[in-house]
Amino acid sequence: MNLNFKEIATATMVLFAVIDIVGSIPIIISLREKSGKIKSGRASIIAAIVLTVFLFIGEEILKLIGINVYEFAVAGAFILFFIAIEMVLGIKLFKQNETNLEMATVFPIAFPIVAGPGSLTTLLSLRAEFALENIIVAIIVNVVVVFIVLKTSNKLQRFLGKNGIAIIEKIFGVILLAIAVKLFTSNIQELFN
């Protein structure tokens, strides 16, 4: 076991910023109003399974289609960059699909809000830099946070208010932007070595 607190903290913050569960509170509340109930535990478990499975076999899937981790990490840096731009500037670049209300727990909460393209790409990007066990701890921490936010979304919205949620989103957007730049620069060097 090579548990490293710095790696765990960094991976946790990166995933937290990408998943942006606090920024998704308005979506969660509107889904809860439309569908009546969201199964917080089920959504969290499904998201954890998808993230962990992709962490282990994502690289093999890439090899099958002839892409290495560094190329995927550079592509991931672009996705993180655009997600961060959305968060900082408050614009929507990615279109949300209409949802089947009975599937609200699995889609869109477990996938793509928690385990979406951004977080899956981020996992492989992190894997290129951090030890596997540290990323797994980061996934567990984030899934616990997701579960708590899903369980308490109404209270959180009242407590933070629209301005509070907007401020948190902007702060994590800037952090994510810096992480995207770091990911891009470190992995683009590897591609040319």
Rosetta constraint file for C-alpha pairs under 8 A:
AtomPair CA 1 CA 133 HARMONIC 7.21 0.50
AtomPair CA 2 CA 131 HARMONIC 7.11 0.50
AtomPair CA 2 CA 133 HARMONIC 7.04 0.50
AtomPair CA 2 CA 134 HARMONIC 7.68 0.50
AtomPair CA 3 CA 8 HARMONIC 7.64 0.50
AtomPair CA 3 CA 131 HARMONIC 7.90 0.50
AtomPair CA 3 CA 133 HARMONIC 6.58 0.50
AtomPair CA 3 CA 134 HARMONIC 5.76 0.50
AtomPair CA 4 CA 8 HARMONIC 6.17 0.50
AtomPair CA 4 CA 134 HARMONIC 6.58 0.50
AtomPair CA 5 CA 9 HARMONIC 5.97 0.50
AtomPair CA 5 CA 134 HARMONIC 7.93 0.50
AtomPair CA 6 CA 10 HARMONIC 6.12 0.50
AtomPair CA 7 CA 11 HARMONIC 5.96 0.50
AtomPair CA 7 CA 130 HARMONIC 6.46 0.50
AtomPair CA 7 CA 131 HARMONIC 7.86 0.50
AtomPair CA 7 CA 134 HARMONIC 6.24 0.50
AtomPair CA 7 CA 135 HARMONIC 7.89 0.50
AtomPair CA 8 CA 12 HARMONIC 5.89 0.50
AtomPair CA 8 CA 134 HARMONIC 4.92 0.50
AtomPair CA 8 CA 135 HARMONIC 6.44 0.50
AtomPair CA 8 CA 137 HARMONIC 6.63 0.50
AtomPair CA 8 CA 138 HARMONIC 5.66 0.50
AtomPair CA 9 CA 13 HARMONIC 6.13 0.50
AtomPair CA 9 CA 138 HARMONIC 7.34 0.50
AtomPair CA 10 CA 14 HARMONIC 6.12 0.50
AtomPair CA 11 CA 15 HARMONIC 6.11 0.50
AtomPair CA 11 CA 126 HARMONIC 6.95 0.50
AtomPair CA 11 CA 134 HARMONIC 7.53 0.50
AtomPair CA 11 CA 135 HARMONIC 6.10 0.50
AtomPair CA 11 CA 138 HARMONIC 5.76 0.50
AtomPair CA 12 CA 16 HARMONIC 5.93 0.50
AtomPair CA 12 CA 135 HARMONIC 7.65 0.50
AtomPair CA 12 CA 138 HARMONIC 4.40 0.50
AtomPair CA 12 CA 139 HARMONIC 7.02 0.50
AtomPair CA 12 CA 141 HARMONIC 6.96 0.50
AtomPair CA 12 CA 142 HARMONIC 6.62 0.50
AtomPair CA 13 CA 17 HARMONIC 6.05 0.50
AtomPair CA 14 CA 18 HARMONIC 6.22 0.50
AtomPair CA 14 CA 122 HARMONIC 7.89 0.50
AtomPair CA 14 CA 176 HARMONIC 6.82 0.50
AtomPair CA 14 CA 179 HARMONIC 7.37 0.50
AtomPair CA 15 CA 19 HARMONIC 5.85 0.50
AtomPair CA 15 CA 119 HARMONIC 6.41 0.50
AtomPair CA 15 CA 122 HARMONIC 7.20 0.50
AtomPair CA 15 CA 123 HARMONIC 7.98 0.50
AtomPair CA 15 CA 138 HARMONIC 7.50 0.50
AtomPair CA 15 CA 139 HARMONIC 7.57 0.50
AtomPair CA 15 CA 142 HARMONIC 7.11 0.50
AtomPair CA 16 CA 20 HARMONIC 5.78 0.50
AtomPair CA 16 CA 21 HARMONIC 7.38 0.50
AtomPair CA 16 CA 142 HARMONIC 6.24 0.50
AtomPair CA 17 CA 172 HARMONIC 5.41 0.50
AtomPair CA 17 CA 173 HARMONIC 7.11 0.50
AtomPair CA 17 CA 175 HARMONIC 7.58 0.50
AtomPair CA 17 CA 176 HARMONIC 6.17 0.50
AtomPair CA 18 CA 80 HARMONIC 7.16 0.50
AtomPair CA 18 CA 83 HARMONIC 7.49 0.50
AtomPair CA 18 CA 118 HARMONIC 6.33 0.50
AtomPair CA 18 CA 119 HARMONIC 5.93 0.50
AtomPair CA 18 CA 122 HARMONIC 7.85 0.50
AtomPair CA 18 CA 176 HARMONIC 7.19 0.50
AtomPair CA 19 CA 113 HARMONIC 6.51 0.50
AtomPair CA 19 CA 114 HARMONIC 5.21 0.50
AtomPair CA 19 CA 115 HARMONIC 7.43 0.50
AtomPair CA 19 CA 116 HARMONIC 7.84 0.50
AtomPair CA 19 CA 118 HARMONIC 7.60 0.50
AtomPair CA 19 CA 119 HARMONIC 6.26 0.50
AtomPair CA 20 CA 24 HARMONIC 6.36 0.50
AtomPair CA 20 CA 114 HARMONIC 7.99 0.50
AtomPair CA 20 CA 169 HARMONIC 7.47 0.50
AtomPair CA 20 CA 172 HARMONIC 7.99 0.50
AtomPair CA 21 CA 25 HARMONIC 6.59 0.50
AtomPair CA 21 CA 113 HARMONIC 7.55 0.50
AtomPair CA 21 CA 114 HARMONIC 7.19 0.50
AtomPair CA 21 CA 146 HARMONIC 6.29 0.50
AtomPair CA 21 CA 149 HARMONIC 7.18 0.50
AtomPair CA 22 CA 149 HARMONIC 7.11 0.50
AtomPair CA 22 CA 165 HARMONIC 6.82 0.50
AtomPair CA 22 CA 168 HARMONIC 7.77 0.50
AtomPair CA 22 CA 169 HARMONIC 7.60 0.50
AtomPair CA 23 CA 165 HARMONIC 6.10 0.50
AtomPair CA 23 CA 166 HARMONIC 7.33 0.50
AtomPair CA 23 CA 168 HARMONIC 7.53 0.50
AtomPair CA 23 CA 169 HARMONIC 5.70 0.50
AtomPair CA 24 CA 28 HARMONIC 6.22 0.50
AtomPair CA 24 CA 113 HARMONIC 7.63 0.50
AtomPair CA 25 CA 29 HARMONIC 6.05 0.50
AtomPair CA 25 CA 149 HARMONIC 7.84 0.50
AtomPair CA 25 CA 153 HARMONIC 6.04 0.50
AtomPair CA 25 CA 157 HARMONIC 6.94 0.50
AtomPair CA 26 CA 30 HARMONIC 6.22 0.50
AtomPair CA 26 CA 157 HARMONIC 7.76 0.50
AtomPair CA 27 CA 31 HARMONIC 6.16 0.50
AtomPair CA 28 CA 32 HARMONIC 6.08 0.50
AtomPair CA 28 CA 109 HARMONIC 7.54 0.50
AtomPair CA 28 CA 150 HARMONIC 7.37 0.50
AtomPair CA 28 CA 153 HARMONIC 7.30 0.50
AtomPair CA 29 CA 33 HARMONIC 6.17 0.50
AtomPair CA 29 CA 153 HARMONIC 6.81 0.50
AtomPair CA 29 CA 154 HARMONIC 6.79 0.50
AtomPair CA 30 CA 34 HARMONIC 6.21 0.50
AtomPair CA 31 CA 35 HARMONIC 5.88 0.50
AtomPair CA 31 CA 36 HARMONIC 7.79 0.50
AtomPair CA 31 CA 38 HARMONIC 7.78 0.50
AtomPair CA 31 CA 101 HARMONIC 7.40 0.50
AtomPair CA 31 CA 104 HARMONIC 6.67 0.50
AtomPair CA 32 CA 36 HARMONIC 5.18 0.50
AtomPair CA 32 CA 37 HARMONIC 5.24 0.50
AtomPair CA 32 CA 38 HARMONIC 5.94 0.50
AtomPair CA 33 CA 37 HARMONIC 7.62 0.50
AtomPair CA 34 CA 101 HARMONIC 6.89 0.50
AtomPair CA 35 CA 101 HARMONIC 5.25 0.50
AtomPair CA 35 CA 102 HARMONIC 6.50 0.50
AtomPair CA 35 CA 104 HARMONIC 7.11 0.50
AtomPair CA 38 CA 104 HARMONIC 6.74 0.50
AtomPair CA 38 CA 105 HARMONIC 5.35 0.50
AtomPair CA 38 CA 150 HARMONIC 7.96 0.50
AtomPair CA 39 CA 43 HARMONIC 6.16 0.50
AtomPair CA 39 CA 105 HARMONIC 5.75 0.50
AtomPair CA 40 CA 44 HARMONIC 6.15 0.50
AtomPair CA 40 CA 105 HARMONIC 7.30 0.50
AtomPair CA 40 CA 147 HARMONIC 5.73 0.50
AtomPair CA 40 CA 150 HARMONIC 5.53 0.50
AtomPair CA 40 CA 151 HARMONIC 6.05 0.50
AtomPair CA 41 CA 45 HARMONIC 6.17 0.50
AtomPair CA 41 CA 147 HARMONIC 6.34 0.50
AtomPair CA 42 CA 46 HARMONIC 6.13 0.50
AtomPair CA 42 CA 105 HARMONIC 7.17 0.50
AtomPair CA 42 CA 106 HARMONIC 7.87 0.50
AtomPair CA 43 CA 47 HARMONIC 6.14 0.50
AtomPair CA 43 CA 105 HARMONIC 5.34 0.50
AtomPair CA 43 CA 106 HARMONIC 5.70 0.50
AtomPair CA 43 CA 109 HARMONIC 6.50 0.50
AtomPair CA 43 CA 110 HARMONIC 4.90 0.50
AtomPair CA 43 CA 147 HARMONIC 7.94 0.50
AtomPair CA 44 CA 48 HARMONIC 6.11 0.50
AtomPair CA 44 CA 110 HARMONIC 6.50 0.50
AtomPair CA 44 CA 143 HARMONIC 5.79 0.50
AtomPair CA 44 CA 144 HARMONIC 7.60 0.50
AtomPair CA 44 CA 146 HARMONIC 6.59 0.50
AtomPair CA 44 CA 147 HARMONIC 5.70 0.50
AtomPair CA 45 CA 49 HARMONIC 6.19 0.50
AtomPair CA 45 CA 143 HARMONIC 7.73 0.50
AtomPair CA 46 CA 50 HARMONIC 6.23 0.50
AtomPair CA 46 CA 106 HARMONIC 7.28 0.50
AtomPair CA 46 CA 110 HARMONIC 6.08 0.50
AtomPair CA 47 CA 51 HARMONIC 6.12 0.50
AtomPair CA 47 CA 110 HARMONIC 4.72 0.50
AtomPair CA 47 CA 111 HARMONIC 6.74 0.50
AtomPair CA 47 CA 114 HARMONIC 6.18 0.50
AtomPair CA 47 CA 115 HARMONIC 5.43 0.50
AtomPair CA 47 CA 143 HARMONIC 7.45 0.50
AtomPair CA 48 CA 52 HARMONIC 6.02 0.50
AtomPair CA 48 CA 115 HARMONIC 7.83 0.50
AtomPair CA 48 CA 139 HARMONIC 6.96 0.50
AtomPair CA 48 CA 140 HARMONIC 7.25 0.50
AtomPair CA 48 CA 143 HARMONIC 6.26 0.50
AtomPair CA 49 CA 53 HARMONIC 5.94 0.50
AtomPair CA 50 CA 54 HARMONIC 6.09 0.50
AtomPair CA 50 CA 115 HARMONIC 6.55 0.50
AtomPair CA 51 CA 55 HARMONIC 6.12 0.50
AtomPair CA 51 CA 115 HARMONIC 6.01 0.50
AtomPair CA 51 CA 119 HARMONIC 7.83 0.50
AtomPair CA 51 CA 120 HARMONIC 6.53 0.50
AtomPair CA 51 CA 123 HARMONIC 7.74 0.50
AtomPair CA 51 CA 139 HARMONIC 7.39 0.50
AtomPair CA 52 CA 56 HARMONIC 6.47 0.50
AtomPair CA 52 CA 136 HARMONIC 7.16 0.50
AtomPair CA 52 CA 139 HARMONIC 7.59 0.50
AtomPair CA 53 CA 57 HARMONIC 6.10 0.50
AtomPair CA 53 CA 58 HARMONIC 7.58 0.50
AtomPair CA 54 CA 58 HARMONIC 4.62 0.50
AtomPair CA 54 CA 120 HARMONIC 6.82 0.50
AtomPair CA 54 CA 123 HARMONIC 7.92 0.50
AtomPair CA 55 CA 59 HARMONIC 7.68 0.50
AtomPair CA 55 CA 120 HARMONIC 7.67 0.50
AtomPair CA 55 CA 123 HARMONIC 6.04 0.50
AtomPair CA 55 CA 124 HARMONIC 6.45 0.50
AtomPair CA 55 CA 127 HARMONIC 7.68 0.50
AtomPair CA 57 CA 61 HARMONIC 6.29 0.50
AtomPair CA 58 CA 62 HARMONIC 6.29 0.50
AtomPair CA 58 CA 124 HARMONIC 7.08 0.50
AtomPair CA 59 CA 63 HARMONIC 6.26 0.50
AtomPair CA 59 CA 68 HARMONIC 7.59 0.50
AtomPair CA 59 CA 69 HARMONIC 6.70 0.50
AtomPair CA 59 CA 124 HARMONIC 7.23 0.50
AtomPair CA 60 CA 64 HARMONIC 6.30 0.50
AtomPair CA 61 CA 65 HARMONIC 6.74 0.50
AtomPair CA 62 CA 66 HARMONIC 6.11 0.50
AtomPair CA 62 CA 67 HARMONIC 5.13 0.50
AtomPair CA 62 CA 68 HARMONIC 6.48 0.50
AtomPair CA 62 CA 69 HARMONIC 7.61 0.50
AtomPair CA 63 CA 67 HARMONIC 5.59 0.50
AtomPair CA 63 CA 68 HARMONIC 6.44 0.50
AtomPair CA 67 CA 71 HARMONIC 6.46 0.50
AtomPair CA 67 CA 72 HARMONIC 6.90 0.50
AtomPair CA 68 CA 72 HARMONIC 6.39 0.50
AtomPair CA 69 CA 73 HARMONIC 5.93 0.50
AtomPair CA 69 CA 124 HARMONIC 6.72 0.50
AtomPair CA 69 CA 125 HARMONIC 7.05 0.50
AtomPair CA 69 CA 128 HARMONIC 6.50 0.50
AtomPair CA 70 CA 74 HARMONIC 6.20 0.50
AtomPair CA 70 CA 125 HARMONIC 7.46 0.50
AtomPair CA 70 CA 128 HARMONIC 7.05 0.50
AtomPair CA 70 CA 187 HARMONIC 5.39 0.50
AtomPair CA 70 CA 188 HARMONIC 7.27 0.50
AtomPair CA 70 CA 190 HARMONIC 6.81 0.50
AtomPair CA 70 CA 191 HARMONIC 6.38 0.50
AtomPair CA 71 CA 75 HARMONIC 6.32 0.50
AtomPair CA 71 CA 187 HARMONIC 7.56 0.50
AtomPair CA 71 CA 188 HARMONIC 7.85 0.50
AtomPair CA 71 CA 191 HARMONIC 7.10 0.50
AtomPair CA 72 CA 76 HARMONIC 5.95 0.50
AtomPair CA 72 CA 121 HARMONIC 7.22 0.50
AtomPair CA 72 CA 124 HARMONIC 7.37 0.50
AtomPair CA 72 CA 125 HARMONIC 7.04 0.50
AtomPair CA 73 CA 77 HARMONIC 6.05 0.50
AtomPair CA 73 CA 121 HARMONIC 7.01 0.50
AtomPair CA 73 CA 122 HARMONIC 7.43 0.50
AtomPair CA 73 CA 124 HARMONIC 6.63 0.50
AtomPair CA 73 CA 125 HARMONIC 4.39 0.50
AtomPair CA 73 CA 128 HARMONIC 7.63 0.50
AtomPair CA 73 CA 183 HARMONIC 6.94 0.50
AtomPair CA 73 CA 184 HARMONIC 7.28 0.50
AtomPair CA 73 CA 187 HARMONIC 6.56 0.50
AtomPair CA 74 CA 78 HARMONIC 6.62 0.50
AtomPair CA 74 CA 125 HARMONIC 7.92 0.50
AtomPair CA 74 CA 183 HARMONIC 6.90 0.50
AtomPair CA 74 CA 184 HARMONIC 5.18 0.50
AtomPair CA 74 CA 187 HARMONIC 6.11 0.50
AtomPair CA 74 CA 188 HARMONIC 6.52 0.50
AtomPair CA 75 CA 79 HARMONIC 6.57 0.50
AtomPair CA 75 CA 121 HARMONIC 7.99 0.50
AtomPair CA 76 CA 80 HARMONIC 6.12 0.50
AtomPair CA 76 CA 118 HARMONIC 7.12 0.50
AtomPair CA 76 CA 121 HARMONIC 5.07 0.50
AtomPair CA 76 CA 122 HARMONIC 6.13 0.50
AtomPair CA 76 CA 125 HARMONIC 6.71 0.50
AtomPair CA 77 CA 81 HARMONIC 5.99 0.50
AtomPair CA 77 CA 122 HARMONIC 7.93 0.50
AtomPair CA 77 CA 180 HARMONIC 4.67 0.50
AtomPair CA 77 CA 181 HARMONIC 6.95 0.50
AtomPair CA 77 CA 183 HARMONIC 5.76 0.50
AtomPair CA 77 CA 184 HARMONIC 5.39 0.50
AtomPair CA 78 CA 82 HARMONIC 6.33 0.50
AtomPair CA 78 CA 180 HARMONIC 6.99 0.50
AtomPair CA 78 CA 184 HARMONIC 7.73 0.50
AtomPair CA 79 CA 83 HARMONIC 6.19 0.50
AtomPair CA 79 CA 118 HARMONIC 6.28 0.50
AtomPair CA 80 CA 84 HARMONIC 6.01 0.50
AtomPair CA 80 CA 118 HARMONIC 6.42 0.50
AtomPair CA 80 CA 122 HARMONIC 7.78 0.50
AtomPair CA 80 CA 176 HARMONIC 6.74 0.50
AtomPair CA 80 CA 177 HARMONIC 7.06 0.50
AtomPair CA 80 CA 180 HARMONIC 5.58 0.50
AtomPair CA 81 CA 85 HARMONIC 6.19 0.50
AtomPair CA 81 CA 176 HARMONIC 7.25 0.50
AtomPair CA 81 CA 177 HARMONIC 5.50 0.50
AtomPair CA 81 CA 180 HARMONIC 5.43 0.50
AtomPair CA 81 CA 181 HARMONIC 7.57 0.50
AtomPair CA 82 CA 86 HARMONIC 6.22 0.50
AtomPair CA 82 CA 93 HARMONIC 7.61 0.50
AtomPair CA 83 CA 87 HARMONIC 6.33 0.50
AtomPair CA 83 CA 118 HARMONIC 7.80 0.50
AtomPair CA 83 CA 173 HARMONIC 7.65 0.50
AtomPair CA 84 CA 88 HARMONIC 6.06 0.50
AtomPair CA 84 CA 172 HARMONIC 7.82 0.50
AtomPair CA 84 CA 173 HARMONIC 4.44 0.50
AtomPair CA 84 CA 174 HARMONIC 6.63 0.50
AtomPair CA 84 CA 176 HARMONIC 5.57 0.50
AtomPair CA 84 CA 177 HARMONIC 5.29 0.50
AtomPair CA 85 CA 89 HARMONIC 5.77 0.50
AtomPair CA 85 CA 90 HARMONIC 7.71 0.50
AtomPair CA 85 CA 91 HARMONIC 7.68 0.50
AtomPair CA 85 CA 173 HARMONIC 6.92 0.50
AtomPair CA 85 CA 177 HARMONIC 7.37 0.50
AtomPair CA 86 CA 90 HARMONIC 5.26 0.50
AtomPair CA 86 CA 91 HARMONIC 4.91 0.50
AtomPair CA 86 CA 92 HARMONIC 5.80 0.50
AtomPair CA 86 CA 93 HARMONIC 6.66 0.50
AtomPair CA 86 CA 173 HARMONIC 7.77 0.50
AtomPair CA 87 CA 91 HARMONIC 7.31 0.50
AtomPair CA 87 CA 169 HARMONIC 5.80 0.50
AtomPair CA 87 CA 170 HARMONIC 5.67 0.50
AtomPair CA 87 CA 172 HARMONIC 7.68 0.50
AtomPair CA 87 CA 173 HARMONIC 4.93 0.50
AtomPair CA 88 CA 169 HARMONIC 7.20 0.50
AtomPair CA 88 CA 170 HARMONIC 4.73 0.50
AtomPair CA 88 CA 171 HARMONIC 7.72 0.50
AtomPair CA 88 CA 173 HARMONIC 5.13 0.50
AtomPair CA 88 CA 174 HARMONIC 6.55 0.50
AtomPair CA 89 CA 170 HARMONIC 7.91 0.50
AtomPair CA 99 CA 103 HARMONIC 7.39 0.50
AtomPair CA 99 CA 104 HARMONIC 6.93 0.50
AtomPair CA 99 CA 107 HARMONIC 7.07 0.50
AtomPair CA 99 CA 108 HARMONIC 7.09 0.50
AtomPair CA 100 CA 104 HARMONIC 6.60 0.50
AtomPair CA 100 CA 107 HARMONIC 7.93 0.50
AtomPair CA 103 CA 107 HARMONIC 5.55 0.50
AtomPair CA 103 CA 108 HARMONIC 7.84 0.50
AtomPair CA 104 CA 108 HARMONIC 5.91 0.50
AtomPair CA 104 CA 109 HARMONIC 6.48 0.50
AtomPair CA 105 CA 109 HARMONIC 5.66 0.50
AtomPair CA 105 CA 110 HARMONIC 6.56 0.50
AtomPair CA 106 CA 110 HARMONIC 4.84 0.50
AtomPair CA 106 CA 111 HARMONIC 6.19 0.50
AtomPair CA 107 CA 111 HARMONIC 5.27 0.50
AtomPair CA 107 CA 112 HARMONIC 6.82 0.50
AtomPair CA 108 CA 112 HARMONIC 5.36 0.50
AtomPair CA 108 CA 113 HARMONIC 5.85 0.50
AtomPair CA 109 CA 113 HARMONIC 5.02 0.50
AtomPair CA 109 CA 114 HARMONIC 6.22 0.50
AtomPair CA 110 CA 114 HARMONIC 5.26 0.50
AtomPair CA 110 CA 115 HARMONIC 6.00 0.50
AtomPair CA 111 CA 115 HARMONIC 5.00 0.50
AtomPair CA 111 CA 116 HARMONIC 5.53 0.50
AtomPair CA 112 CA 116 HARMONIC 3.78 0.50
AtomPair CA 112 CA 117 HARMONIC 6.99 0.50
AtomPair CA 114 CA 119 HARMONIC 7.23 0.50
AtomPair CA 114 CA 146 HARMONIC 7.87 0.50
AtomPair CA 115 CA 119 HARMONIC 5.75 0.50
AtomPair CA 115 CA 120 HARMONIC 6.39 0.50
AtomPair CA 116 CA 120 HARMONIC 6.12 0.50
AtomPair CA 117 CA 121 HARMONIC 5.93 0.50
AtomPair CA 118 CA 122 HARMONIC 6.03 0.50
AtomPair CA 119 CA 123 HARMONIC 6.14 0.50
AtomPair CA 120 CA 124 HARMONIC 6.76 0.50
AtomPair CA 121 CA 125 HARMONIC 6.25 0.50
AtomPair CA 122 CA 126 HARMONIC 5.96 0.50
AtomPair CA 123 CA 127 HARMONIC 6.07 0.50
AtomPair CA 123 CA 135 HARMONIC 7.62 0.50
AtomPair CA 124 CA 128 HARMONIC 6.43 0.50
AtomPair CA 125 CA 129 HARMONIC 7.08 0.50
AtomPair CA 125 CA 183 HARMONIC 7.34 0.50
AtomPair CA 126 CA 130 HARMONIC 5.69 0.50
AtomPair CA 126 CA 135 HARMONIC 7.37 0.50
AtomPair CA 127 CA 131 HARMONIC 6.73 0.50
AtomPair CA 127 CA 132 HARMONIC 6.47 0.50
AtomPair CA 127 CA 135 HARMONIC 7.42 0.50
AtomPair CA 130 CA 134 HARMONIC 6.96 0.50
AtomPair CA 130 CA 135 HARMONIC 7.03 0.50
AtomPair CA 131 CA 135 HARMONIC 6.69 0.50
AtomPair CA 132 CA 136 HARMONIC 6.32 0.50
AtomPair CA 133 CA 137 HARMONIC 6.30 0.50
AtomPair CA 134 CA 138 HARMONIC 6.29 0.50
AtomPair CA 135 CA 139 HARMONIC 6.19 0.50
AtomPair CA 136 CA 140 HARMONIC 6.28 0.50
AtomPair CA 137 CA 141 HARMONIC 6.18 0.50
AtomPair CA 138 CA 142 HARMONIC 6.16 0.50
AtomPair CA 139 CA 143 HARMONIC 6.08 0.50
AtomPair CA 140 CA 144 HARMONIC 6.22 0.50
AtomPair CA 141 CA 145 HARMONIC 6.32 0.50
AtomPair CA 142 CA 146 HARMONIC 6.05 0.50
AtomPair CA 143 CA 147 HARMONIC 6.11 0.50
AtomPair CA 144 CA 148 HARMONIC 6.28 0.50
AtomPair CA 145 CA 149 HARMONIC 6.11 0.50
AtomPair CA 146 CA 150 HARMONIC 6.04 0.50
AtomPair CA 147 CA 151 HARMONIC 6.11 0.50
AtomPair CA 148 CA 152 HARMONIC 6.06 0.50
AtomPair CA 149 CA 153 HARMONIC 5.28 0.50
AtomPair CA 149 CA 156 HARMONIC 7.52 0.50
AtomPair CA 152 CA 156 HARMONIC 6.04 0.50
AtomPair CA 153 CA 157 HARMONIC 6.08 0.50
AtomPair CA 154 CA 158 HARMONIC 6.39 0.50
AtomPair CA 155 CA 159 HARMONIC 6.05 0.50
AtomPair CA 156 CA 160 HARMONIC 5.87 0.50
AtomPair CA 156 CA 161 HARMONIC 7.89 0.50
AtomPair CA 157 CA 161 HARMONIC 5.38 0.50
AtomPair CA 157 CA 162 HARMONIC 7.24 0.50
AtomPair CA 157 CA 165 HARMONIC 7.72 0.50
AtomPair CA 160 CA 164 HARMONIC 4.66 0.50
AtomPair CA 160 CA 165 HARMONIC 6.05 0.50
AtomPair CA 161 CA 165 HARMONIC 6.41 0.50
AtomPair CA 162 CA 166 HARMONIC 6.18 0.50
AtomPair CA 163 CA 167 HARMONIC 6.12 0.50
AtomPair CA 164 CA 168 HARMONIC 6.28 0.50
AtomPair CA 165 CA 169 HARMONIC 6.14 0.50
AtomPair CA 166 CA 170 HARMONIC 6.27 0.50
AtomPair CA 167 CA 171 HARMONIC 6.26 0.50
AtomPair CA 168 CA 172 HARMONIC 6.24 0.50
AtomPair CA 169 CA 173 HARMONIC 5.95 0.50
AtomPair CA 170 CA 174 HARMONIC 6.36 0.50
AtomPair CA 171 CA 175 HARMONIC 6.48 0.50
AtomPair CA 172 CA 176 HARMONIC 5.94 0.50
AtomPair CA 173 CA 177 HARMONIC 6.12 0.50
AtomPair CA 174 CA 178 HARMONIC 6.40 0.50
AtomPair CA 175 CA 179 HARMONIC 6.30 0.50
AtomPair CA 176 CA 180 HARMONIC 6.08 0.50
AtomPair CA 177 CA 181 HARMONIC 6.38 0.50
AtomPair CA 178 CA 182 HARMONIC 6.29 0.50
AtomPair CA 179 CA 183 HARMONIC 6.05 0.50
AtomPair CA 180 CA 184 HARMONIC 6.08 0.50
AtomPair CA 181 CA 185 HARMONIC 6.15 0.50
AtomPair CA 182 CA 186 HARMONIC 6.08 0.50
AtomPair CA 183 CA 187 HARMONIC 6.04 0.50
AtomPair CA 184 CA 188 HARMONIC 5.81 0.50
AtomPair CA 185 CA 189 HARMONIC 6.38 0.50
AtomPair CA 186 CA 190 HARMONIC 6.79 0.50
AtomPair CA 187 CA 191 HARMONIC 6.38 0.50
AtomPair CA 188 CA 192 HARMONIC 6.63 0.50
AtomPair CA 189 CA 193 HARMONIC 6.27 0.50
